[in-house]
Amino acid sequence: MRFGEQAGSVLISSQNRLVVRIPEGAASGDVTVDADGRVSEPVSIVVGLTITENLHPVANPAIDAAGNIFSTFSGSRGQKVPVSVFKVARDHTVQPFLSSLMNPTGLAFDRDGLLYISSRAEGTIYQATPDGQRSVYAEGMGVATGMAFDHDGNLYVGDRTGTIFKINPARQIFVFATMEPSVAAYHLAFGADNHLYATGPTTSSFDHVYRISPAGQVTSFYRGLGRPQGLAFDAQGNLYVAASLGGHRGIVRLAGQSPPELVVSGNGIVGLAFTPHRSMIVATNSSLIELFVDIEGRPLPQ
């Protein structure tokens, strides 16, 4: 397989499948397959641009209105790391943003541009201003993981032991829904239908994406993904999930009645987010990668 003029190393080949190592320095564009002296028709692909490889995300990154990216160095349970949350500017400059948070996990912005961070070790939700001043927003959230805001400003927090909490703007806390406990984390995102969508990998290799009504009723939206984690909607209402499909890891698109489709391929992917300039930020368990996919993400609820 050739990426422009550069040849990729074939790792696995079969009659209808190729797994190829992308050569260093390859860019997005056309790829062709050379076999038996023949060359296939070119197919356009997008190659990700690595932003940084020195992080430890366990969920979606978060992106502010200016396009700055925020991601965690989560660490193992109970581990304190020098920098808990990093900020990545549009030019991919990486700088520390918050320190001394234990096991930061989920990230979410509110409509005022304040960043919220969950600590799964403490069960605490922190609030941070754009200049990095933090305070405690809520406590007692169990093993606090994924978060999402609805259009009324309510914050939803997933406690991976089996509860989705709802925190209203007055900071009153309610049990919103109950789910099967997760072996890792709950990941949350709101759809345009004002329903909350959630993943929470279990010991099954055939997990659900759940849809939760405004009244807290939990139903299965789709079943059949392996270890589904971070999820995000585009502006057309398509749902993208970091998961395995048919044994292949990457980002799966669930689009209406269409069959699920693996639209990004890669190992170790835990989350994603769309930028204001129509690219996708993919989080692996050690890095952030930008893909220029020309997809508009769903805007924050207003």
MITIKOL-152174 format. One record per residue (C-alpha): x, y, z. Coordinates in steps of 0.25 Angstrom, whole numbers, plus 5000, padded with zeros to 4 digits. Layout:
BEGIN
XYZ/...
END
This chain:
BEGIN
500050005000/500550144996/500250275003/500550364992/502050324988/502250265002/502150115004/501450055016/501849925023/500849815022/500549755035/499349665032/498749635018/497549555014/496649545002/495849665006/496649735017/498049795019/498649845032/499749945029/500750025037/500650165033/502050215029/502650335037/502350465031/501150415023/500050525020/498550515017/498250485003/498150374993/498550234996/498750114986/498949974987/500049904978/499849754975/500349664964/500849784956/499449854956/499049984964/497750004970/496850124969/497350234979/496450244992/496550375000/496850355015/497150455026/498450425034/498450485049/499450585053/499950555067/499850675076/500550615089/500950475094/501150515109/499750505115/498850405121/497350425117/496350335121/495150405115/494750515105/495650635104/494850765105/494950885096/494651035099/493951135090/495351185085/495751045081/496751015092/496750865096/496850815111/497250675114/497650605127/498850525133/497950435141/498950335147/498650205154/497650205165/498150285177/499350345169/499650495170/500350545158/501050685156/500050735146/498650685146/498050755134/498750815122/498350925112/498650915097/498651035089/498151045074/499651045070/499850915078/500650975089/500450895102/500450965116/500050925130/498650965134/498350905147/499150825158/498950745170/497550675166/497450535169/497150445157/496450545149/495450475139/494350545132/494350685127/493250775122/493050925119/491751005123/491151115115/491951225123/493351155119/493651095132/494250955132/493750845141/494650735145/494250605152/495150525162/494850385162/495750365175/495050475183/493650475177/493850625175/493450715164/494350835162/494050965155/495251045148/495251185142/495951215129/497151255137/497251125145/496651165158/495951045163/494851025174/494050905179/492650905172/492050775177/492450655186/491950515189/491850475175/492450335177/493450285167/493150415159/493450395144/492750455131/492050585131/491050665122/490250785123/488750795118/488150925112/487650975125/489050975132/488850845140/490150765141/490050605140/491150525146/491350375145/491750295157/492250165151/491650085163/490350105156/489750245158/489550365149/489450485158/488850615153/489350745160/488450875157/488951015156/488651035171/489550915173/488450825178/488850675176/487850575171/487950425167/487550435152/487650295147/488250165151/489050065142/489849945142/491249975149/492349995139/493749935140/494350065136/493550195135/492250245130/492350345118/491250445115/490750535104/489450605101/488750585088/487850685081/486650615086/487050655100/487250515104/488550475111/489350365104/490350285112/491350175111/491950095122/492849975118/492549845126/493149705125/492349675113/492949695099/491549735094/491249855101/490149965100/490050105097/488950155106/487850265104/487350325116/486050415116/485850545123/485050465133/486250375136/485750245128/486850165123/486750095110/487750025100/488050115088/488950015082/489649885086/490849825080/492049905083/493349855090/493749945102/493050065098/493650195104/493550345100/492450385091/492050515084/491050565074/491250645061/490250755057/489450655048/489150565060/490150455057/490750395069/492250355070/492750255080/494150215084/493950065083/494249935076/493349885065/493449745060/494849735067/495449855061/495749975071/495450125067/494250215066/492950165062/491850255055/490450225059/489550295048/488050275049/487650145042/488950125035/489850005040/490950045050/492250095043/493650095048/494150235043/495450245050/496350125052/497350125064/497750055077/497650105091/496550215087/495750255099/495050385095/494850495085/494350635083/494050725071/494750865070/494050995065/494950985052/494350845048/495450755052/495350635062/496250625074/496450475077/496950435091/497750305093/498150255106/499450335105/499250445094/498450545086/498350535071/497650635062/496850585050/496450685039/495050615036/494250745032/493150705042/492350805050/492150765065/490850785072/490950915080/490950925095/489450935100/489051085101/
END
